[in-house]
Every structure is written in C-alpha cells, then in structure tokens.
Amino acid sequence: MIKEIPKKILERYDNNKLYVRLRWRLCPFELIESLVPKKGTIIDIGCGYGILANLMYLKNKDRKIIGIDSSEKRINIAKRSNNQIRFLLSKAESFEINNFDAAIMSDFLHHINYGAQDKLLKEVYKRLNKNGTLIIQEICHKPFWKYLTVWIIDRILNPGKGIYYRKEEEIINLLSKIGFRVKKVRADKDLPLSDIIYLCKKI
C-alpha cells in the first residue's frame, strides 16, 4: 500500500497541498528514493515542485540534491519548499552540471521530443561519475488499461503538447547503446498507472 505523504514534506507546500497529495498517490516516490545512492551529488531532472527532492533530503542529509525544471512557476514553488536544496531553472537538455553520482528522471522523459531525449541521455552518461546511477521512471505499455489511464491523464493535463512515449525494448536498447547497464523494476503496484523504472549503471 502507498503510505501517506510524510507531514514533514506536506507542510512545506502551504498553498499546493491538494496537488502534492495527488502527485504522491500517482508516483512511486518512495520506491525511487530507495534506489538512490545514500550519499553524493544527486540531480533531479524535471523536478517539478520538488516533492521527490524533499523526500531524498528528508531520508538522508548526506545527499547533495539539485533539482532542475524548465517551469519558472514550479521552480519557485520548489525553492520555497526547502532552501537546503539547490533548485535551478533550466531546460533539461541544456543543464550545466558535471560530475554527479546519480540522476533521476521521474515521469519526465516523455514530455520532451525524441531528439531531446537522445541528447539528454547521452549528456547524462557523459557527465555522470564512474559507477554512477541513472533512474528513469517512465510509462510502460502493459497492462494496457493502466497505459490507457496514463495516456488520458497526460492528454488532459497537457493539452496541445506533444507526448513522446517509447516502448520498453526501445528505451533499453537506446540506454544500452549509450553505455548503461539496465535493469527493469516494476513500479505500478498499488498504482493506477503503468509505471516502470529503468535502473541504469554507468559501466
């Protein structure tokens, strides 16, 4: 069962509690956090309001966390939530951070076009420290009813914007060609969405 959002996170979002509760229910933040290294520099690409960044900070203060998002509104909300985390306004494919130990893309990759996806993944691999970790939480096409639920939600929340899903084998092949060793982790338990996590190691 999905646990209730920790009060120490929820209380950081005075005017956005409903949205934060919904995101917590629809995204496997706790599972993602459990896969993140316990220390080192962690970048959260497409960090949104900073919910996952705050969870990582709450769980381990030895992590140096940097959140990146292209929305000024989301970044401003994230900044107000925690001044111990560095939040940067930047397009994902144009980020300028080097030598980090882990990167996370949670429910984000399919919101940029395929060319931008390819560029971003290659840049992350190049700048990631040796034996570093990349965690991608994305949409799986199975089971179909969960995939359809995601598709409908994305169309409602992003009217007129492109959605760029990739099938599992395509993502795995791409990541492998770049140089990652990839492991799949199912992430849709207790969730109405077809989430899957690609746990990638730089080898």
C-alpha positions as CSV (number, residue, x, y, z in Angstrom):
1,M,0.0,0.0,0.0
2,I,1.1,3.6,-0.7
3,K,1.9,5.3,2.6
4,E,0.6,8.7,3.4
5,I,2.8,11.5,2.4
6,P,5.1,12.4,5.3
7,K,3.9,15.5,7.2
8,K,7.5,17.0,7.0
9,I,7.1,17.1,3.2
10,L,3.4,18.1,3.0
11,E,3.9,21.1,5.5
12,R,6.4,22.6,3.0
13,Y,3.6,23.2,0.5
14,D,1.1,25.5,2.2
15,N,-0.8,26.5,-1.0
16,N,-0.4,23.4,-3.0
17,K,-1.4,20.5,-0.6
18,L,-4.0,19.0,-2.9
19,Y,-1.7,18.8,-5.9
20,V,1.1,17.4,-3.8
21,R,-1.1,14.7,-2.3
22,L,-2.3,13.7,-5.8
23,R,1.3,13.5,-7.1
24,W,2.3,11.4,-4.1
25,R,-0.5,9.0,-4.8
26,L,0.2,8.7,-8.5
27,C,4.0,8.5,-8.4
28,P,6.2,5.8,-6.7
29,F,8.4,8.3,-5.0
30,E,9.3,6.0,-2.1
31,L,10.4,3.2,-4.4
32,I,12.5,5.7,-6.4
33,E,14.1,7.1,-3.3
34,S,15.1,3.6,-2.1
35,L,17.1,3.1,-5.3
36,V,19.0,6.4,-5.0
37,P,22.6,6.3,-3.5
38,K,22.6,7.3,0.2
39,K,25.2,10.0,-0.4
40,G,26.8,12.0,-3.1
41,T,25.5,14.6,-5.6
42,I,22.1,13.8,-6.9
43,I,20.3,15.7,-9.7
44,D,16.6,15.5,-10.2
45,I,15.8,16.4,-13.8
46,G,12.3,17.6,-14.3
47,C,11.9,18.0,-10.5
48,G,8.6,19.9,-10.7
49,Y,7.6,21.1,-7.2
50,G,10.5,19.3,-5.6
51,I,8.5,16.6,-3.9
52,L,11.0,13.8,-4.6
53,A,13.9,16.1,-3.9
54,N,12.4,16.8,-0.5
55,L,11.9,13.1,0.2
56,M,15.5,12.4,-0.7
57,Y,16.6,15.2,1.6
58,L,14.4,14.0,4.4
59,K,15.8,10.4,4.2
60,N,19.5,11.3,4.1
61,K,21.2,14.6,4.7
62,D,24.4,13.2,3.2
63,R,22.9,13.7,-0.3
64,K,23.7,17.0,-2.1
65,I,20.5,17.4,-4.1
66,I,20.0,19.6,-7.2
67,G,16.6,20.0,-8.8
68,I,16.2,21.1,-12.4
69,D,13.0,22.2,-14.2
70,S,12.1,24.4,-17.1
71,S,9.0,25.9,-15.5
72,E,9.6,29.1,-13.5
73,K,6.4,28.5,-11.6
74,R,7.4,25.0,-10.5
75,I,10.9,26.0,-9.6
76,N,9.7,28.9,-7.5
77,I,7.4,26.6,-5.5
78,A,10.2,24.1,-5.1
79,K,12.6,26.9,-3.9
80,R,10.1,27.9,-1.2
81,S,9.8,24.3,0.0
82,N,13.4,23.9,1.0
83,N,16.3,26.3,1.0
84,Q,18.8,23.5,1.7
85,I,18.2,22.1,-1.8
86,R,19.5,23.8,-4.9
87,F,16.7,24.3,-7.5
88,L,17.7,25.6,-11.0
89,L,15.5,26.9,-13.8
90,S,16.8,25.2,-16.9
91,K,15.7,23.1,-19.9
92,A,16.7,19.6,-19.1
93,E,18.7,19.1,-22.3
94,S,20.7,22.3,-21.5
95,F,21.7,21.6,-17.9
96,E,25.3,22.5,-17.0
97,I,26.1,20.3,-14.0
98,N,29.1,17.9,-14.2
99,N,30.4,15.1,-12.0
100,F,27.3,13.9,-10.2
101,D,26.7,10.5,-8.6
102,A,23.1,9.9,-9.7
103,A,20.5,11.4,-11.9
104,I,16.7,10.9,-11.7
105,M,14.0,11.5,-14.3
106,S,10.7,10.8,-12.8
107,D,7.6,11.0,-15.0
108,F,9.5,13.4,-17.2
109,L,11.3,11.9,-20.3
110,H,8.1,11.5,-22.4
111,H,7.4,15.2,-22.1
112,I,10.4,16.1,-24.4
113,N,10.7,15.1,-28.0
114,Y,12.7,12.1,-29.1
115,G,15.7,14.1,-30.3
116,A,15.9,15.9,-27.0
117,Q,15.6,12.6,-25.1
118,D,18.5,11.2,-27.0
119,K,20.7,14.3,-26.4
120,L,19.8,14.4,-22.7
121,L,20.6,10.7,-22.0
122,K,23.9,11.0,-23.8
123,E,24.8,14.1,-21.8
124,V,23.8,12.4,-18.5
125,Y,26.0,9.4,-19.3
126,K,29.0,11.7,-20.2
127,R,28.8,13.8,-17.1
128,L,27.8,11.0,-14.6
129,N,30.6,9.8,-12.4
130,K,32.1,6.3,-12.9
131,N,29.7,3.6,-11.5
132,G,27.0,6.3,-11.2
133,T,23.3,5.7,-11.3
134,L,20.6,6.9,-13.6
135,I,17.0,6.2,-12.5
136,I,14.2,6.7,-15.1
137,Q,10.6,6.3,-14.1
138,E,8.5,6.0,-17.3
139,I,5.4,4.7,-18.8
140,C,5.1,1.0,-19.8
141,H,2.6,-0.1,-22.5
142,K,1.4,-3.0,-20.3
143,P,-1.1,-3.6,-18.7
144,F,-3.0,-1.8,-21.4
145,W,-5.7,-0.4,-19.2
146,K,-3.1,1.3,-17.0
147,Y,-1.3,2.6,-20.0
148,L,-4.6,4.0,-21.3
149,T,-5.2,5.7,-18.0
150,V,-1.8,7.4,-18.2
151,W,-2.5,8.5,-21.8
152,I,-5.8,10.1,-20.9
153,I,-4.3,11.9,-17.9
154,D,-1.4,13.2,-19.9
155,R,-3.7,14.5,-22.7
156,I,-5.9,16.3,-20.1
157,L,-3.0,17.8,-18.2
158,N,-1.0,18.8,-21.3
159,P,-3.5,19.9,-24.0
160,G,-1.9,20.7,-27.3
161,K,1.6,19.5,-26.2
162,G,3.4,16.5,-27.6
163,I,3.7,13.3,-25.6
164,Y,6.6,11.1,-26.6
165,Y,6.3,7.6,-25.2
166,R,8.8,4.9,-26.1
167,K,8.3,1.1,-25.7
168,E,10.4,-0.8,-23.2
169,E,12.7,-2.5,-25.7
170,E,13.4,0.8,-27.5
171,I,14.4,2.5,-24.3
172,I,16.5,-0.4,-23.1
173,N,18.3,-0.6,-26.5
174,L,18.9,3.1,-26.5
175,L,20.3,3.1,-23.0
176,S,22.5,0.1,-23.7
177,K,23.9,1.6,-26.8
178,I,24.8,4.8,-24.9
179,G,26.7,2.6,-22.4
180,F,24.4,1.9,-19.5
181,R,23.8,-1.5,-17.9
182,V,20.0,-1.5,-17.5
183,K,17.7,-3.3,-15.0
184,K,13.9,-3.1,-15.1
185,V,11.9,-2.5,-11.9
186,R,8.2,-2.8,-11.9
187,A,6.7,0.3,-10.2
188,D,2.9,0.1,-10.7
189,K,2.0,-1.9,-7.6
190,D,-1.0,-0.2,-5.9
191,L,-0.9,2.5,-8.6
192,P,-3.5,3.0,-11.4
193,L,-0.7,3.9,-13.8
194,S,1.7,1.6,-15.8
195,D,4.9,2.9,-14.2
196,I,8.2,1.1,-14.7
197,I,11.7,2.1,-13.5
198,Y,14.9,1.7,-15.5
199,L,17.7,1.4,-13.1
200,C,20.9,2.2,-15.1
201,K,24.5,2.0,-14.2
202,K,27.4,3.7,-15.9
203,I,29.9,0.9,-16.7
